Amino acid sequence: MISKEEVLENSNDKDFVLKAIEETPTLIEFASDELRDDKEVMLEAIKRNGEVLEFASDRLKDDKEVVLTATKEVGWVVCYASERLKADRDIILEGCKIDGQVLYHASQELRDDKEVVLTAVSQKGIIIKYASKRLIEDTDVIIAALKQNKKAAIFIPIECRQREEVKAILEGE
């Protein structure tokens, strides 16, 4: 088993680091800045553990392929993505498919994208609180959120809770 110390000693040796991350992907944290900026190396680590996107260089956190690979593995890692990619519909939508919490990191424009918001609230109903004002009042979005978690009702405007189809869900019919 390769140790943290061994990676630190060989932090710029690409072959050594690739072998280390094959065993323990999180060891990428101790690789050199150059290797954490090497797309091939980071993709190898991310394919084994999407959470290691945290250790990628800023350049790679702005690389759609790298961020999308990580996000498909672990949705919430979109929090490490560049601002530009937090506004990328493909990335946010993929993340929302496995973790509705991703909506929190989405751009304002994507918080107003019905498909993105529906995907997010279907995974985590209470995340409706981060939807745009327009979509927080949308019956389809409200119903999807409530079906996932009735506690989402606290984020839904009172007048919207009076709609028959919404009341039916809240009353358990």
Backbone as JSON, one array per atom type, in Angstrom:
{
  "sequence": "MISKEEVLENSNDKDFVLKAIEETPTLIEFASDELRDDKEVMLEAIKRNGEVLEFASDRLKDDKEVVLTATKEVGWVVCYASERLKADRDIILEGCKIDGQVLYHASQELRDDKEVVLTAVSQKGIIIKYASKRLIEDTDVIIAALKQNKKAAIFIPIECRQREEVKAILEGE",
  "N": [[0.84, -1.18, 0.0], [0.65, 2.12, -0.95], [1.88, 5.0, 0.65], [0.95, 8.24, 2.0], [3.26, 9.73, 2.54], [5.07, 8.58, 0.75], [3.95, 9.37, -1.67], [4.25, 12.13, -1.43], [7.05, 12.26, -1.51], [7.46, 11.47, -4.11], [6.07, 13.21, -5.69], [6.01, 14.41, -8.2], [6.31, 12.45, -10.02], [4.87, 10.98, -12.53], [4.12, 8.3, -13.28], [4.4, 6.97, -10.83], [2.53, 8.36, -9.23], [0.17, 7.79, -10.63], [0.03, 5.04, -10.15], [-0.3, 5.11, -7.39], [-2.8, 6.43, -7.1], [-4.38, 4.57, -8.25], [-4.58, 2.64, -6.34], [-5.43, 4.18, -4.08], [-7.39, 6.68, -4.58], [-7.62, 9.23, -3.33], [-5.08, 9.99, -2.67], [-4.17, 11.69, -4.58], [-4.25, 14.24, -3.69], [-1.76, 14.8, -2.64], [-0.05, 14.94, -4.72], [2.05, 16.7, -7.05], [1.57, 20.17, -8.02], [1.69, 20.33, -10.77], [0.95, 17.75, -11.62], [-1.62, 17.65, -10.62], [-2.75, 19.29, -12.34], [-2.72, 17.93, -14.62], [-4.6, 16.55, -17.03], [-5.05, 13.83, -17.76], [-4.1, 12.41, -15.5], [-5.74, 13.46, -13.44], [-8.28, 12.71, -14.37], [-8.07, 9.93, -14.17], [-7.95, 9.62, -11.39], [-10.41, 10.77, -10.65], [-12.25, 9.09, -11.91], [-12.14, 6.95, -10.24], [-12.86, 8.01, -7.82], [-15.0, 10.44, -7.51], [-15.0, 12.57, -5.74], [-12.46, 13.63, -5.54], [-12.18, 15.74, -7.21], [-11.94, 18.07, -5.89], [-9.21, 18.46, -5.5], [-8.17, 19.07, -7.94], [-6.57, 21.23, -10.34], [-7.29, 24.74, -10.81], [-7.64, 25.24, -13.5], [-8.48, 22.73, -14.47], [-10.8, 22.46, -13.05], [-12.36, 23.99, -14.51], [-12.75, 22.62, -16.77], [-14.88, 21.04, -18.86], [-15.2, 18.25, -19.43], [-13.76, 16.99, -17.35], [-15.08, 17.97, -15.02], [-17.71, 17.11, -15.53], [-17.36, 14.33, -15.56], [-16.68, 13.86, -12.88], [-19.0, 14.86, -11.61], [-21.0, 13.16, -12.53], [-20.33, 10.96, -11.11], [-20.34, 11.74, -8.38], [-22.63, 13.82, -7.41], [-22.68, 16.26, -5.82], [-20.13, 17.36, -5.98], [-20.0, 19.36, -7.78], [-19.8, 21.72, -6.55], [-17.14, 22.39, -6.5], [-16.58, 23.15, -9.02], [-15.8, 25.53, -11.63], [-17.16, 28.88, -11.8], [-18.19, 29.33, -14.32], [-18.82, 26.74, -15.2], [-20.71, 26.04, -13.35], [-22.85, 27.18, -14.39], [-23.4, 25.66, -16.52], [-25.62, 23.8, -18.26], [-25.68, 21.0, -18.86], [-23.91, 19.87, -16.98], [-25.02, 20.65, -14.48], [-27.57, 19.5, -14.67], [-26.92, 16.75, -14.87], [-25.72, 16.39, -12.36], [-27.92, 16.96, -10.68], [-29.49, 14.76, -11.15], [-28.54, 12.77, -9.52], [-28.19, 13.96, -7.11], [-30.12, 16.17, -5.64], [-29.36, 18.41, -4.25], [-27.5, 19.75, -5.71], [-28.7, 21.82, -7.08], [-28.46, 24.03, -5.47], [-25.94, 25.03, -6.06], [-26.19, 25.87, -8.61], [-26.39, 28.22, -11.35], [-28.28, 31.32, -11.46], [-29.85, 31.39, -13.76], [-30.16, 28.66, -14.35], [-31.6, 27.85, -12.17], [-34.0, 28.63, -12.91], [-34.76, 26.96, -14.86], [-36.96, 24.69, -15.92], [-36.77, 21.85, -16.33], [-34.33, 21.23, -15.08], [-34.87, 22.04, -12.43], [-37.1, 20.43, -11.8], [-35.87, 17.92, -11.93], [-34.05, 18.17, -9.82], [-35.76, 18.61, -7.53], [-37.13, 16.25, -7.53], [-35.3, 14.54, -6.53], [-34.61, 15.69, -4.11], [-36.81, 17.11, -2.31], [-37.03, 19.44, -0.64], [-35.23, 21.18, -1.72], [-36.46, 22.87, -3.37], [-36.57, 25.38, -2.4], [-34.48, 26.8, -3.53], [-35.18, 27.22, -6.1], [-36.22, 29.32, -8.85], [-38.39, 32.19, -8.38], [-40.54, 32.03, -10.12], [-40.66, 29.25, -10.67], [-40.99, 28.15, -8.15], [-43.6, 28.6, -7.77], [-44.78, 27.01, -9.63], [-47.0, 24.5, -10.5], [-46.37, 21.82, -11.33], [-43.71, 21.56, -10.44], [-44.03, 22.0, -7.71], [-45.66, 19.79, -7.01], [-43.92, 17.64, -7.64], [-41.87, 18.14, -5.81], [-43.24, 17.91, -3.34], [-44.09, 15.26, -3.46], [-41.7, 13.98, -3.17], [-40.85, 14.9, -0.69], [-42.81, 15.91, 1.83], [-42.21, 17.95, 3.56], [-41.27, 19.99, 2.07], [-43.24, 21.77, 1.71], [-43.07, 23.99, 3.37], [-41.6, 25.83, 1.98], [-43.13, 26.61, -0.07], [-45.25, 28.99, -1.5], [-48.06, 30.21, 0.36], [-50.5, 30.7, -1.01], [-50.2, 29.0, -3.19], [-50.32, 26.55, -2.02], [-52.97, 26.22, -1.7], [-54.09, 25.28, -3.99], [-56.03, 22.77, -5.59], [-54.84, 20.27, -6.47], [-52.45, 20.36, -5.13], [-53.22, 20.55, -2.47], [-54.37, 18.04, -2.22], [-52.17, 16.33, -2.24], [-50.8, 17.21, 0.02], [-52.65, 16.56, 1.98], [-52.54, 13.9, 1.86], [-53.94, 12.34, 0.01]],
  "CA": [[0.0, 0.0, 0.0], [1.44, 3.35, -1.06], [1.52, 5.95, 1.71], [0.96, 9.69, 1.75], [4.66, 10.16, 2.54], [5.69, 8.13, -0.5], [3.45, 10.23, -2.74], [4.92, 13.42, -1.25], [8.43, 12.1, -1.97], [7.45, 11.23, -5.56], [4.88, 13.98, -6.08], [6.04, 14.83, -9.6], [6.55, 11.24, -10.82], [3.54, 10.65, -13.07], [3.84, 6.86, -13.19], [4.23, 6.64, -9.41], [1.26, 8.92, -8.78], [-0.91, 6.99, -11.25], [-0.04, 3.78, -9.4], [-0.84, 5.42, -6.06], [-4.24, 6.72, -7.16], [-5.06, 3.32, -8.61], [-4.86, 2.02, -5.03], [-6.13, 5.11, -3.2], [-7.54, 7.9, -5.38], [-7.47, 10.46, -2.56], [-3.67, 10.36, -2.59], [-3.91, 12.74, -5.56], [-4.08, 15.48, -2.92], [-0.35, 15.0, -2.32], [0.72, 15.03, -5.96], [2.51, 18.06, -7.37], [0.62, 21.05, -8.71], [1.73, 19.99, -12.18], [0.16, 16.54, -11.87], [-3.02, 17.96, -10.34], [-3.17, 20.06, -13.52], [-2.6, 16.99, -15.74], [-5.96, 16.02, -17.25], [-5.03, 12.36, -17.73], [-3.93, 11.97, -14.11], [-6.94, 13.8, -12.66], [-9.4, 11.86, -14.81], [-7.89, 8.6, -13.58], [-8.34, 9.71, -9.98], [-11.85, 11.08, -10.57], [-13.01, 7.89, -12.3], [-12.13, 6.05, -9.09], [-13.52, 8.7, -6.71], [-15.35, 11.77, -8.0], [-14.76, 13.59, -4.73], [-11.11, 14.21, -5.65], [-12.21, 16.96, -8.02], [-11.5, 19.12, -4.97], [-7.76, 18.64, -5.58], [-7.78, 19.44, -9.31], [-6.17, 22.62, -10.55], [-8.38, 25.63, -11.23], [-7.83, 25.03, -14.94], [-9.27, 21.52, -14.68], [-12.14, 22.7, -12.48], [-13.07, 24.71, -15.56], [-12.74, 21.72, -17.92], [-16.19, 20.39, -18.83], [-15.08, 16.78, -19.37], [-13.3, 16.63, -16.01], [-16.14, 18.24, -14.05], [-18.84, 16.23, -15.83], [-16.99, 12.98, -15.11], [-16.79, 13.86, -11.41], [-20.38, 15.12, -11.23], [-21.78, 11.93, -12.78], [-19.92, 10.03, -10.05], [-20.77, 12.3, -7.08], [-23.26, 15.07, -7.83], [-22.39, 17.46, -5.05], [-18.8, 17.93, -6.25], [-20.14, 20.53, -8.64], [-19.42, 22.87, -5.73], [-15.74, 22.69, -6.8], [-16.47, 23.58, -10.42], [-15.69, 26.97, -11.88], [-18.45, 29.57, -11.93], [-18.66, 29.11, -15.69], [-19.42, 25.41, -15.31], [-21.93, 26.0, -12.51], [-23.91, 27.69, -15.27], [-23.48, 24.73, -17.65], [-26.84, 23.0, -18.07], [-25.37, 19.55, -18.87], [-23.28, 19.51, -15.72], [-25.98, 20.8, -13.38], [-28.62, 18.49, -14.85], [-26.36, 15.44, -14.49], [-25.57, 16.4, -10.91], [-29.25, 16.92, -10.05], [-30.06, 13.42, -11.31], [-28.13, 11.91, -8.4], [-28.2, 14.71, -5.85], [-30.88, 17.39, -5.84], [-28.67, 19.51, -3.59], [-26.71, 20.44, -6.73], [-29.4, 23.05, -7.47], [-27.91, 25.1, -4.64], [-24.73, 25.55, -6.7], [-26.52, 26.25, -9.99], [-26.55, 29.64, -11.66], [-29.66, 31.82, -11.38], [-30.55, 30.98, -14.98], [-30.53, 27.24, -14.26], [-32.62, 27.74, -11.13], [-35.25, 28.97, -13.59], [-34.91, 25.96, -15.93], [-37.94, 23.75, -15.34], [-36.27, 20.47, -16.31], [-33.3, 21.16, -14.05], [-35.51, 22.14, -11.11], [-37.89, 19.2, -11.6], [-34.91, 16.84, -11.65], [-33.51, 18.39, -8.47], [-36.77, 18.41, -6.48], [-37.5, 14.83, -7.53], [-34.29, 13.89, -5.7], [-34.59, 16.32, -2.79], [-37.94, 18.02, -2.38], [-36.86, 20.73, 0.03], [-34.33, 22.04, -2.5], [-37.33, 23.81, -4.08], [-36.31, 26.73, -1.88], [-33.48, 27.45, -4.38], [-35.74, 27.42, -7.43], [-36.62, 30.7, -9.11], [-39.73, 32.54, -7.9], [-41.49, 31.5, -11.11], [-40.79, 27.8, -10.55], [-41.51, 27.82, -6.81], [-45.05, 28.71, -7.89], [-45.21, 26.11, -10.72], [-47.68, 23.34, -9.93], [-45.61, 20.58, -11.58], [-42.55, 21.58, -9.57], [-44.55, 21.85, -6.35], [-46.1, 18.41, -6.83], [-42.73, 16.78, -7.62], [-41.18, 18.38, -4.53], [-44.03, 17.35, -2.24], [-44.08, 13.79, -3.56], [-40.41, 13.52, -2.65], [-40.76, 15.22, 0.73], [-43.89, 16.85, 2.16], [-41.65, 19.08, 4.3], [-41.02, 21.05, 1.09], [-44.38, 22.7, 1.77], [-42.72, 25.24, 4.06], [-40.97, 26.75, 1.03], [-44.1, 26.87, -1.13], [-46.14, 30.09, -1.1], [-49.34, 29.79, 0.93], [-51.55, 30.68, -2.05], [-49.98, 27.83, -4.04], [-50.74, 25.37, -1.24], [-54.43, 26.16, -1.75], [-54.5, 24.62, -5.24], [-56.63, 21.46, -5.3], [-53.9, 19.16, -6.66], [-51.43, 20.48, -4.09], [-53.9, 20.19, -1.21], [-54.58, 16.58, -2.23], [-50.9, 15.69, -1.84], [-50.53, 17.57, 1.41], [-53.6, 15.83, 2.83], [-52.24, 12.48, 1.73], [-54.89, 11.62, -0.84]],
  "C": [[0.89, 1.25, 0.0], [0.94, 4.37, -0.03], [1.54, 7.39, 1.21], [2.41, 10.19, 1.63], [5.36, 9.78, 1.24], [5.23, 8.99, -1.68], [4.12, 11.61, -2.64], [6.36, 13.37, -1.76], [8.53, 11.98, -3.49], [6.34, 12.04, -6.23], [4.86, 14.42, -7.54], [6.32, 13.66, -10.55], [5.18, 10.71, -11.29], [3.21, 9.17, -12.92], [3.6, 6.44, -11.74], [2.87, 7.13, -8.91], [0.08, 8.16, -9.38], [-1.08, 5.66, -10.52], [-0.67, 4.02, -8.03], [-2.35, 5.65, -6.11], [-5.04, 5.51, -7.62], [-5.47, 2.59, -7.32], [-5.78, 2.9, -4.18], [-6.27, 6.45, -3.91], [-7.31, 9.2, -4.61], [-6.01, 10.87, -2.37], [-3.29, 11.42, -3.62], [-3.69, 14.09, -4.86], [-2.6, 15.81, -2.71], [0.56, 15.01, -3.54], [1.11, 16.49, -6.19], [1.41, 18.86, -8.05], [0.55, 20.69, -10.2], [0.87, 18.76, -12.48], [-1.32, 16.75, -11.54], [-3.61, 18.86, -11.43], [-3.08, 19.2, -14.78], [-3.95, 16.29, -15.91], [-6.01, 14.5, -17.17], [-4.97, 11.84, -16.29], [-5.2, 12.24, -13.31], [-8.14, 12.96, -13.08], [-9.28, 10.46, -14.24], [-8.33, 8.6, -12.12], [-9.84, 9.9, -9.84], [-12.7, 9.88, -10.95], [-13.1, 6.89, -11.15], [-12.85, 6.67, -7.88], [-13.77, 10.15, -7.14], [-15.06, 12.89, -7.03], [-13.4, 14.26, -4.86], [-11.06, 15.39, -6.61], [-11.73, 18.15, -7.18], [-10.01, 19.45, -5.17], [-7.26, 19.0, -6.98], [-7.37, 20.91, -9.36], [-7.39, 23.45, -10.95], [-8.67, 25.46, -12.72], [-8.71, 23.81, -15.2], [-10.66, 21.62, -14.05], [-13.0, 23.51, -13.45], [-13.11, 23.89, -16.86], [-14.03, 20.88, -17.86], [-16.09, 18.87, -18.7], [-14.7, 16.32, -17.96], [-14.44, 16.8, -15.0], [-17.35, 17.34, -14.29], [-18.57, 14.8, -15.37], [-17.16, 12.88, -13.59], [-18.25, 13.98, -10.97], [-21.26, 13.91, -11.46], [-21.5, 10.89, -11.7], [-20.51, 10.47, -8.7], [-21.33, 13.7, -7.38], [-22.79, 16.32, -7.12], [-21.03, 18.09, -5.34], [-18.84, 19.1, -7.22], [-19.77, 21.8, -7.86], [-17.97, 23.29, -6.0], [-15.55, 23.23, -8.21], [-16.32, 25.1, -10.51], [-17.09, 27.58, -11.98], [-19.04, 29.35, -13.32], [-19.38, 27.77, -15.81], [-20.61, 25.22, -14.38], [-23.12, 26.54, -13.28], [-24.09, 26.8, -16.49], [-24.64, 23.76, -17.4], [-26.55, 21.49, -17.99], [-24.82, 19.11, -17.51], [-24.28, 19.56, -14.57], [-27.08, 19.75, -13.49], [-28.13, 17.11, -14.45], [-26.22, 15.34, -12.97], [-26.91, 16.26, -10.19], [-29.89, 15.54, -10.15], [-29.7, 12.51, -10.14], [-28.14, 12.62, -7.06], [-28.88, 16.05, -6.09], [-30.22, 18.62, -5.24], [-27.83, 20.33, -4.57], [-27.37, 21.75, -7.15], [-28.88, 24.25, -6.68], [-26.73, 25.79, -5.31], [-24.98, 26.06, -8.12], [-26.64, 27.77, -10.14], [-28.03, 30.03, -11.54], [-30.46, 31.39, -12.6], [-31.01, 29.53, -14.89], [-31.54, 26.98, -13.15], [-34.0, 28.1, -11.69], [-35.5, 28.05, -14.79], [-35.78, 24.84, -15.36], [-37.42, 22.32, -15.28], [-35.22, 20.28, -15.21], [-33.95, 21.13, -12.67], [-36.36, 20.91, -10.83], [-36.98, 18.02, -11.25], [-34.39, 16.96, -10.22], [-34.55, 18.07, -7.4], [-37.27, 16.97, -6.44], [-36.52, 14.01, -6.69], [-34.31, 14.4, -4.27], [-35.63, 17.43, -2.79], [-37.7, 19.39, -1.79], [-35.91, 21.68, -0.71], [-35.14, 23.02, -3.35], [-37.06, 25.24, -3.61], [-35.27, 27.48, -2.72], [-33.97, 27.64, -5.82], [-36.1, 28.9, -7.6], [-38.03, 30.94, -8.57], [-40.79, 31.96, -8.83], [-41.72, 30.0, -10.89], [-41.24, 27.35, -9.16], [-43.04, 27.86, -6.82], [-45.62, 27.78, -8.96], [-45.79, 24.82, -10.12], [-46.92, 22.04, -10.14], [-44.42, 20.46, -10.64], [-42.98, 21.34, -8.12], [-44.93, 20.39, -6.08], [-44.9, 17.46, -6.76], [-41.99, 16.92, -6.29], [-41.93, 17.72, -3.38], [-44.08, 15.82, -2.27], [-42.78, 13.22, -3.01], [-40.33, 13.76, -1.15], [-41.81, 16.29, 1.06], [-43.39, 18.06, 2.96], [-41.31, 20.24, 3.36], [-42.11, 22.11, 1.14], [-44.0, 24.02, 2.44], [-42.09, 26.27, 3.14], [-41.91, 27.15, -0.11], [-45.04, 27.99, -0.66], [-47.52, 29.57, -0.67], [-50.42, 29.69, -0.14], [-51.41, 29.48, -2.97], [-50.42, 26.55, -3.33], [-52.25, 25.19, -1.26], [-54.95, 25.51, -3.03], [-54.97, 23.2, -4.92], [-55.62, 20.31, -5.39], [-52.79, 19.18, -5.61], [-52.02, 20.07, -2.74], [-54.07, 18.67, -1.11], [-53.31, 15.85, -1.78], [-50.61, 15.97, -0.37], [-51.44, 16.84, 2.39], [-53.45, 14.33, 2.7], [-53.18, 11.69, 0.87], [-54.23, 11.02, -2.04]]
}
